[in-house]
Amino acid sequence: MDLKLSHCFVIVHDIDLALAFYRDVLELDVHTDVTLDDYRWVTLSPKTQPDVEIGLMDPRVGPVAPDADALLALAAKGALNALIFSTHDVDADFDKIRAAGADVLQEPADQPYGVRDCAFRDPSGNMIRLSEPRA
């Protein structure tokens, strides 16, 4: 097999609020923003990975709607899967994200597994980590 990641999804409670965070604070590029009936399809991509799309998913619309309240509650607790971004300057990126008002979970710290990383929450509560390889 020759598999390549193309999409992943993040549960959000407010697409516009999440879009502003991922676009303006994390500086991801908007790849798609279209409305299909009552469903809004919004994806963003890191500038260096335009072929990887992160979808902002409102669970109140679509096949998981019956479980939307439970999914939103888990997202708010940070209990769903995290997004981890690699960076070349975790400290500078952390300072910018903190200055934008993000909820900080962990300030930059050297980890025993070879990275310096930090963690914060997006507006829906999802954990976002930034990771920089240590020399």
C-alpha positions, 0 to 999 in steps of 0.5 A: 500500500502507498497511503498518505493522510489527506484529512482529519477532523476536529469537533467544534461547537462554533465553526466561525469561532474555530475558523478564526482560531485556526486561520488567524492564530495558528495561521493555517490556510483555508482550503475549503469553506462551502455550505451544502444544505445545512452542512458547512464543509470547512477545511484548513491546511498548514502552509507547508502541507497544503495536501493535508486538510483539517476539517472543522466538524459541527457534530450537530449536523450530519450522521453523528447528530444524535451524539452531538451533545456527548461529543461536544462535552468530550471536546470541551474537556479535551478528551478527544484526540489532540492535534500535534503540530511540529514547529521550528520555534516552539517558544516563539509560537507559544508566546504568540498563541498565548498572547492571542488568548488561548487557554494554556495547558502546558508551557514549553518544556523539554520532554525525555522523548526528544522534543520541546513541546507545549499544549493549549486548547482551541475555543472548543476545548480540543488540545493542540500541541506544538512540538519541536525536535531537540538537537 
